[in-house]
Amino acid sequence: MSSREIAKVVIAGLEDKKAEDIKIIDISNVSVIADYFIIASGQNKNQVQAMADIVEEKLLEVDVRPKQIEGYQTANWILMDFHDVIVHIFNEEDRLFYNLEKIWLDGKVIDVDEL
């Protein structure tokens, strides 16, 4: 499965759980760590965890397993590494604090519809 197809599955899961402010950043030309960063926010711990759960569930259905998942218990920032697609699910406050969109300005922001 291509990284673009994985990203589509991730977006579908996030949208199912009403993720807010979903951003897709193509970092393939600026970093070797992944092709895409997907960043989304949730209102509270339960929603953030539910978003992570559905992303993992939908990817397991297409036989894509995470390399690593961090931050699930606290749910301030859950990082899900699916090799070429890295998913960042934040609560609103931590997303503003870490501001990954600013850090990765060299990447290309892709509209959800472009995937």
GIJOWO-V63038 format. One record per pair of residues at least 24 apart in sequence whose C-alpha atoms are under 7 Angstrom apart, sorted by the first residue. I is the first residue (numbers start at 1). J is the second residue. D is the distance in whole Angstrom. If there is no record, write none. Layout:
BEGIN
i/j/d
I/J/D
I/J/D
END
This chain:
BEGIN
i/j/d
3/35/7
3/84/6
3/85/6
4/115/7
7/85/7
8/115/7
9/58/7
9/59/7
10/55/5
13/54/6
13/55/5
13/58/7
14/51/6
14/55/7
17/50/7
17/51/6
24/109/6
24/110/5
24/111/7
25/107/6
25/108/5
25/109/4
25/110/6
26/107/5
26/108/5
26/109/6
26/110/7
27/107/5
27/108/7
30/106/7
30/107/6
34/83/6
34/84/4
34/85/6
34/86/7
35/84/5
35/85/6
36/84/7
36/85/5
36/86/6
37/85/6
37/86/5
37/87/6
38/86/6
38/87/5
38/88/6
39/87/6
39/88/5
39/89/6
40/88/6
40/89/5
40/90/6
41/89/6
41/90/5
41/91/5
41/92/6
42/90/6
42/91/5
42/92/6
43/91/6
43/92/7
44/91/6
45/75/5
48/75/6
48/89/6
48/90/7
48/91/7
49/75/6
END
